Amino acid sequence: MQFLTGIKDIRTKMVGQLVGQLPSTKEGRECASDFEEWVFRAIQILFAGKLTNPEFKPNGDAIQRRDIVATNNAEKGFWKRIREDYEARQVIFKVKNYSTLKINDFRQAQSYATPLYGKFITIINRNANEGLSQTDRGYVKEFFDGHNVLIFILNAPFLSRCISKLRSGQRFDYAEKNLNKRLDTFERNYLSLRHSKSRKL
């Protein structure tokens, strides 16, 4: 019993450290690798047992090297939904250490949507607002309509909040519930938007 309690205490301390490290990571290229490492550890903790063998994508290109890839072996919940609805057996996370996404970020994410990786790509950025801007909503819809790829955007505060719930004793259900709710918002609202004018992709 003491052994199990010790493991729990160590894990709680690790979770607390991870939550605390995010504010000290500055936005921008200089600290991009630090943020990338933070996201990688967050994915390992939050999605343990559902996404396996997470790793940085082995590629010599400096931009692509920041991708994180994990195998989707989920038997239930959010990630099973992603595998079945978007054929995503291998899940890609694009990590951007800044708040405002650019059109090229969406183009880059869409380019990874191959038969091997499926039709679902996640971008994780530093936006303090968990909601999407009108511009980002428009891009999400256009790339879905034009390429049949859902670009799912999560921000660091969202991940941090999910992790902090683990520290307070709540289960992984919190992340599952909120990821499913967020995906519902994408599918029901953002993919149904109307635009006064279209953008050239």
Phi and psi in degrees as GROMACS dihedral restraints (atoms count N, CA, C in turn):
[ dihedral_restraints ]
;  ai    aj    ak    al  type     phi  dphi    fc
    3     4     5     6     1   -62.4    20    10
    4     5     6     7     1   -35.6    20    10
    6     7     8     9     1   -63.2    20    10
    7     8     9    10     1   -45.1    20    10
    9    10    11    12     1   -66.1    20    10
   10    11    12    13     1   -38.5    20    10
   12    13    14    15     1   -64.2    20    10
   13    14    15    16     1   -38.9    20    10
   15    16    17    18     1   -63.0    20    10
   16    17    18    19     1   -41.8    20    10
   18    19    20    21     1   -62.4    20    10
   19    20    21    22     1   -43.3    20    10
   21    22    23    24     1   -62.3    20    10
   22    23    24    25     1   -41.7    20    10
   24    25    26    27     1   -63.9    20    10
   25    26    27    28     1   -41.8    20    10
   27    28    29    30     1   -63.3    20    10
   28    29    30    31     1   -44.0    20    10
   30    31    32    33     1   -64.5    20    10
   31    32    33    34     1   -41.7    20    10
   33    34    35    36     1   -61.7    20    10
   34    35    36    37     1   -39.6    20    10
   36    37    38    39     1   -65.3    20    10
   37    38    39    40     1   -41.7    20    10
   39    40    41    42     1   -63.1    20    10
   40    41    42    43     1   -42.1    20    10
   42    43    44    45     1   -63.0    20    10
   43    44    45    46     1   -43.1    20    10
   45    46    47    48     1   -62.2    20    10
   46    47    48    49     1   -41.1    20    10
   48    49    50    51     1   -63.1    20    10
   49    50    51    52     1   -40.5    20    10
   51    52    53    54     1   -65.3    20    10
   52    53    54    55     1   -41.9    20    10
   54    55    56    57     1   -63.1    20    10
   55    56    57    58     1   -40.3    20    10
   57    58    59    60     1   -73.7    20    10
   58    59    60    61     1   -22.8    20    10
   60    61    62    63     1   -74.3    20    10
   61    62    63    64     1   -27.2    20    10
   63    64    65    66     1   -60.1    20    10
   64    65    66    67     1   -48.1    20    10
   66    67    68    69     1   -59.2    20    10
   67    68    69    70     1   -26.7    20    10
   69    70    71    72     1   -83.5    20    10
   70    71    72    73     1    -6.6    20    10
   72    73    74    75     1   -90.2    20    10
   73    74    75    76     1   113.9    20    10
   75    76    77    78     1   -78.6    20    10
   76    77    78    79     1   152.5    20    10
   78    79    80    81     1   -73.8    20    10
   79    80    81    82     1   155.6    20    10
   81    82    83    84     1   113.6    20    10
   82    83    84    85     1   173.2    20    10
   84    85    86    87     1   -63.0    20    10
   85    86    87    88     1   -35.7    20    10
   87    88    89    90     1   -60.3    20    10
   88    89    90    91     1   -36.9    20    10
   90    91    92    93     1  -107.1    20    10
   91    92    93    94     1    17.6    20    10
   93    94    95    96     1   -60.2    20    10
   94    95    96    97     1   -41.3    20    10
   96    97    98    99     1   -67.4    20    10
   97    98    99   100     1   -33.7    20    10
   99   100   101   102     1   -65.7    20    10
  100   101   102   103     1   -42.6    20    10
  102   103   104   105     1   -67.7    20    10
  103   104   105   106     1   -39.2    20    10
  105   106   107   108     1   -57.9    20    10
  106   107   108   109     1   -44.4    20    10
  108   109   110   111     1   -65.7    20    10
  109   110   111   112     1   -38.4    20    10
  111   112   113   114     1   -61.5    20    10
  112   113   114   115     1   -46.7    20    10
  114   115   116   117     1   -62.8    20    10
  115   116   117   118     1   -42.0    20    10
  117   118   119   120     1   -59.1    20    10
  118   119   120   121     1   -45.5    20    10
  120   121   122   123     1   -67.8    20    10
  121   122   123   124     1   -36.6    20    10
  123   124   125   126     1   -62.5    20    10
  124   125   126   127     1   -42.4    20    10
  126   127   128   129     1   -63.8    20    10
  127   128   129   130     1   -41.5    20    10
  129   130   131   132     1   -60.4    20    10
  130   131   132   133     1   -40.6    20    10
  132   133   134   135     1   -76.8    20    10
  133   134   135   136     1   -49.7    20    10
  135   136   137   138     1   -69.7    20    10
  136   137   138   139     1   -36.0    20    10
  138   139   140   141     1  -112.2    20    10
  139   140   141   142     1    22.8    20    10
  141   142   143   144     1   -58.8    20    10
  142   143   144   145     1   133.2    20    10
  144   145   146   147     1    86.5    20    10
  145   146   147   148     1   -12.5    20    10
  147   148   149   150     1  -112.2    20    10
  148   149   150   151     1   -46.4    20    10
  150   151   152   153     1  -109.4    20    10
  151   152   153   154     1   119.1    20    10
  153   154   155   156     1  -110.4    20    10
  154   155   156   157     1   162.6    20    10
  156   157   158   159     1    50.7    20    10
  157   158   159   160     1    49.3    20    10
  159   160   161   162     1   -68.7    20    10
  160   161   162   163     1   139.9    20    10
  162   163   164   165     1  -157.2    20    10
  163   164   165   166     1   160.0    20    10
  165   166   167   168     1   -73.7    20    10
  166   167   168   169     1   134.3    20    10
  168   169   170   171     1   -60.8    20    10
  169   170   171   172     1   123.0    20    10
  171   172   173   174     1   -74.0    20    10
  172   173   174   175     1    98.8    20    10
  174   175   176   177     1  -152.9    20    10
  175   176   177   178     1   138.3    20    10
  177   178   179   180     1   -73.2    20    10
  178   179   180   181     1   -16.7    20    10
  180   181   182   183     1   -70.6    20    10
  181   182   183   184     1   132.3    20    10
  183   184   185   186     1   -62.6    20    10
  184   185   186   187     1   -35.9    20    10
  186   187   188   189     1   -74.3    20    10
  187   188   189   190     1   -49.0    20    10
  189   190   191   192     1   -65.7    20    10
  190   191   192   193     1   -22.6    20    10
  192   193   194   195     1   -64.4    20    10
  193   194   195   196     1   -19.0    20    10
  195   196   197   198     1   -84.0    20    10
  196   197   198   199     1    -1.6    20    10
  198   199   200   201     1   -69.6    20    10
  199   200   201   202     1   146.8    20    10
  201   202   203   204     1  -118.5    20    10
  202   203   204   205     1   132.0    20    10
  204   205   206   207     1  -123.5    20    10
  205   206   207   208     1   138.6    20    10
  207   208   209   210     1  -141.6    20    10
  208   209   210   211     1   150.2    20    10
  210   211   212   213     1   -83.8    20    10
  211   212   213   214     1   131.8    20    10
  213   214   215   216     1   -91.5    20    10
  214   215   216   217     1    99.1    20    10
  216   217   218   219     1  -111.3    20    10
  217   218   219   220     1    20.2    20    10
  219   220   221   222     1   -63.8    20    10
  220   221   222   223     1   134.8    20    10
  222   223   224   225     1   -97.4    20    10
  223   224   225   226     1   -10.0    20    10
  225   226   227   228     1  -159.9    20    10
  226   227   228   229     1   171.5    20    10
  228   229   230   231     1    80.8    20    10
  229   230   231   232     1  -159.6    20    10
  231   232   233   234     1   -57.3    20    10
  232   233   234   235     1   -48.4    20    10
  234   235   236   237     1   -72.6    20    10
  235   236   237   238     1   -26.9    20    10
  237   238   239   240     1   -66.3    20    10
  238   239   240   241     1   -40.2    20    10
  240   241   242   243     1   -58.1    20    10
  241   242   243   244     1   -42.8    20    10
  243   244   245   246     1   -65.7    20    10
  244   245   246   247     1   -42.3    20    10
  246   247   248   249     1   -65.2    20    10
  247   248   249   250     1   -41.5    20    10
  249   250   251   252     1   -77.4    20    10
  250   251   252   253     1   -40.4    20    10
  252   253   254   255     1   -83.3    20    10
  253   254   255   256     1   -29.2    20    10
  255   256   257   258     1  -123.4    20    10
  256   257   258   259     1     9.2    20    10
  258   259   260   261     1    56.3    20    10
  259   260   261   262     1    36.9    20    10
  261   262   263   264     1   -98.6    20    10
  262   263   264   265     1    87.3    20    10
  264   265   266   267     1   -78.7    20    10
  265   266   267   268     1   -36.0    20    10
  267   268   269   270     1  -108.9    20    10
  268   269   270   271     1   124.3    20    10
  270   271   272   273     1  -102.9    20    10
  271   272   273   274     1   129.5    20    10
  273   274   275   276     1  -106.1    20    10
  274   275   276   277     1   133.4    20    10
  276   277   278   279     1  -114.9    20    10
  277   278   279   280     1   119.7    20    10
  279   280   281   282     1   -92.4    20    10
  280   281   282   283     1   127.1    20    10
  282   283   284   285     1  -107.6    20    10
  283   284   285   286     1   122.2    20    10
  285   286   287   288     1  -124.7    20    10
  286   287   288   289     1   115.6    20    10
  288   289   290   291     1   -86.9    20    10
  289   290   291   292     1    49.9    20    10
  291   292   293   294     1  -154.9    20    10
  292   293   294   295     1   167.9    20    10
  294   295   296   297     1   -87.5    20    10
  295   296   297   298     1   -42.6    20    10
  297   298   299   300     1   -98.0    20    10
  298   299   300   301     1   117.1    20    10
  300   301   302   303     1   -78.3    20    10
  301   302   303   304     1   152.1    20    10
  303   304   305   306     1  -112.1    20    10
  304   305   306   307     1   163.7    20    10
  306   307   308   309     1   -58.4    20    10
  307   308   309   310     1   -34.9    20    10
  309   310   311   312     1   -66.5    20    10
  310   311   312   313     1   -27.3    20    10
  312   313   314   315     1   -65.0    20    10
  313   314   315   316     1   -39.2    20    10
  315   316   317   318     1   -70.0    20    10
  316   317   318   319     1   -41.8    20    10
  318   319   320   321     1   -61.3    20    10
  319   320   321   322     1   -43.1    20    10
  321   322   323   324     1   -63.1    20    10
  322   323   324   325     1   -44.7    20    10
  324   325   326   327     1   -62.2    20    10
  325   326   327   328     1   -44.1    20    10
  327   328   329   330     1   -62.8    20    10
  328   329   330   331     1   -31.6    20    10
  330   331   332   333     1   -65.8    20    10
  331   332   333   334     1   -19.2    20    10
  333   334   335   336     1   -86.8    20    10
  334   335   336   337     1    -6.4    20    10
  336   337   338   339     1   -79.1    20    10
  337   338   339   340     1    81.6    20    10
  339   340   341   342     1  -107.2    20    10
  340   341   342   343     1   170.2    20    10
  342   343   344   345     1   -53.9    20    10
  343   344   345   346     1   -31.9    20    10
  345   346   347   348     1   -68.7    20    10
  346   347   348   349     1   -39.3    20    10
  348   349   350   351     1   -99.2    20    10
  349   350   351   352     1   -10.1    20    10
  351   352   353   354     1    84.4    20    10
  352   353   354   355     1  -163.4    20    10
  354   355   356   357     1  -114.0    20    10
  355   356   357   358     1    28.9    20    10
  357   358   359   360     1  -138.5    20    10
  358   359   360   361     1   117.9    20    10
  360   361   362   363     1  -126.7    20    10
  361   362   363   364     1   133.4    20    10
  363   364   365   366     1  -104.2    20    10
  364   365   366   367     1   131.3    20    10
  366   367   368   369     1  -107.6    20    10
  367   368   369   370     1   129.3    20    10
  369   370   371   372     1  -113.2    20    10
  370   371   372   373     1   122.8    20    10
  372   373   374   375     1  -130.0    20    10
  373   374   375   376     1  -171.3    20    10
  375   376   377   378     1  -104.6    20    10
  376   377   378   379     1    12.7    20    10
  378   379   380   381     1   -59.5    20    10
  379   380   381   382     1   131.0    20    10
  381   382   383   384     1   -74.2    20    10
  382   383   384   385     1   -21.8    20    10
  384   385   386   387     1   -93.0    20    10
  385   386   387   388     1   121.3    20    10
  387   388   389   390     1   -72.0    20    10
  388   389   390   391     1   -21.1    20    10
  390   391   392   393     1   -78.1    20    10
  391   392   393   394     1   161.4    20    10
  393   394   395   396     1   -93.7    20    10
  394   395   396   397     1   144.9    20    10
  396   397   398   399     1   -69.2    20    10
  397   398   399   400     1   163.4    20    10
  399   400   401   402     1   -60.5    20    10
  400   401   402   403     1   -36.4    20    10
  402   403   404   405     1   -63.9    20    10
  403   404   405   406     1   -47.3    20    10
  405   406   407   408     1   -64.8    20    10
  406   407   408   409     1   -38.6    20    10
  408   409   410   411     1   -60.9    20    10
  409   410   411   412     1   -41.0    20    10
  411   412   413   414     1   -63.3    20    10
  412   413   414   415     1   -42.3    20    10
  414   415   416   417     1   -65.4    20    10
  415   416   417   418     1   -40.5    20    10
  417   418   419   420     1   -57.9    20    10
  418   419   420   421     1   -45.8    20    10
  420   421   422   423     1   -67.0    20    10
  421   422   423   424     1   -43.1    20    10
  423   424   425   426     1   -65.5    20    10
  424   425   426   427     1   -40.3    20    10
  426   427   428   429     1   -73.3    20    10
  427   428   429   430     1   -27.7    20    10
  429   430   431   432     1   -72.3    20    10
  430   431   432   433     1   -45.2    20    10
  432   433   434   435     1   -66.2    20    10
  433   434   435   436     1   -40.5    20    10
  435   436   437   438     1   -85.1    20    10
  436   437   438   439     1   -26.3    20    10
  438   439   440   441     1  -130.7    20    10
  439   440   441   442     1    -1.1    20    10
  441   442   443   444     1    57.8    20    10
  442   443   444   445     1    40.5    20    10
  444   445   446   447     1  -126.8    20    10
  445   446   447   448     1   129.5    20    10
  447   448   449   450     1   -94.6    20    10
  448   449   450   451     1   117.7    20    10
  450   451   452   453     1   -97.0    20    10
  451   452   453   454     1   109.7    20    10
  453   454   455   456     1   -98.6    20    10
  454   455   456   457     1   123.0    20    10
  456   457   458   459     1  -107.1    20    10
  457   458   459   460     1   125.0    20    10
  459   460   461   462     1  -120.9    20    10
  460   461   462   463     1   148.1    20    10
  462   463   464   465     1  -112.9    20    10
  463   464   465   466     1   161.7    20    10
  465   466   467   468     1   -58.5    20    10
  466   467   468   469     1   -41.6    20    10
  468   469   470   471     1   -59.4    20    10
  469   470   471   472     1   -33.4    20    10
  471   472   473   474     1   -62.3    20    10
  472   473   474   475     1   -48.6    20    10
  474   475   476   477     1   -62.8    20    10
  475   476   477   478     1   -42.5    20    10
  477   478   479   480     1   -61.6    20    10
  478   479   480   481     1   -40.8    20    10
  480   481   482   483     1   -65.0    20    10
  481   482   483   484     1   -41.8    20    10
  483   484   485   486     1   -62.4    20    10
  484   485   486   487     1   -40.3    20    10
  486   487   488   489     1   -67.9    20    10
  487   488   489   490     1   -39.9    20    10
  489   490   491   492     1   -63.3    20    10
  490   491   492   493     1   -28.9    20    10
  492   493   494   495     1   -65.7    20    10
  493   494   495   496     1   -31.7    20    10
  495   496   497   498     1   -66.3    20    10
  496   497   498   499     1   -39.1    20    10
  498   499   500   501     1   -65.5    20    10
  499   500   501   502     1   -32.9    20    10
  501   502   503   504     1   -84.5    20    10
  502   503   504   505     1     5.8    20    10
  504   505   506   507     1    97.1    20    10
  505   506   507   508     1    -3.9    20    10
  507   508   509   510     1   -77.1    20    10
  508   509   510   511     1   157.1    20    10
  510   511   512   513     1   -86.5    20    10
  511   512   513   514     1  -179.8    20    10
  513   514   515   516     1   -67.6    20    10
  514   515   516   517     1    -8.1    20    10
  516   517   518   519     1   -59.5    20    10
  517   518   519   520     1   -29.5    20    10
  519   520   521   522     1   -62.2    20    10
  520   521   522   523     1   -48.0    20    10
  522   523   524   525     1   -63.9    20    10
  523   524   525   526     1   -44.3    20    10
  525   526   527   528     1   -57.9    20    10
  526   527   528   529     1   -49.0    20    10
  528   529   530   531     1   -60.3    20    10
  529   530   531   532     1   -44.6    20    10
  531   532   533   534     1   -78.4    20    10
  532   533   534   535     1   -30.0    20    10
  534   535   536   537     1   -66.5    20    10
  535   536   537   538     1   -43.1    20    10
  537   538   539   540     1   -64.4    20    10
  538   539   540   541     1   -40.3    20    10
  540   541   542   543     1   -63.8    20    10
  541   542   543   544     1   -40.8    20    10
  543   544   545   546     1   -66.5    20    10
  544   545   546   547     1   -41.2    20    10
  546   547   548   549     1   -64.1    20    10
  547   548   549   550     1   -38.5    20    10
  549   550   551   552     1   -57.9    20    10
  550   551   552   553     1   -41.6    20    10
  552   553   554   555     1   -62.9    20    10
  553   554   555   556     1   -42.7    20    10
  555   556   557   558     1   -60.6    20    10
  556   557   558   559     1   -49.4    20    10
  558   559   560   561     1   -72.2    20    10
  559   560   561   562     1   -39.7    20    10
  561   562   563   564     1   -84.2    20    10
  562   563   564   565     1   -33.0    20    10
  564   565   566   567     1  -108.0    20    10
  565   566   567   568     1   -58.4    20    10
  567   568   569   570     1   -66.6    20    10
  568   569   570   571     1   -35.4    20    10
  570   571   572   573     1   -79.6    20    10
  571   572   573   574     1    -2.8    20    10
  573   574   575   576     1  -111.9    20    10
  574   575   576   577     1    10.3    20    10
  576   577   578   579     1   -66.2    20    10
  577   578   579   580     1   153.9    20    10
  579   580   581   582     1  -115.7    20    10
  580   581   582   583     1   143.1    20    10
  582   583   584   585     1  -121.2    20    10
  583   584   585   586     1   143.4    20    10
  585   586   587   588     1   -73.6    20    10
  586   587   588   589     1   -26.8    20    10
  588   589   590   591     1  -150.4    20    10
  589   590   591   592     1   150.0    20    10
  591   592   593   594     1   -95.0    20    10
  592   593   594   595     1   157.6    20    10
  594   595   596   597     1  -101.0    20    10
  595   596   597   598     1   152.3    20    10
  597   598   599   600     1   -88.2    20    10
  598   599   600   601     1   116.6    20    10
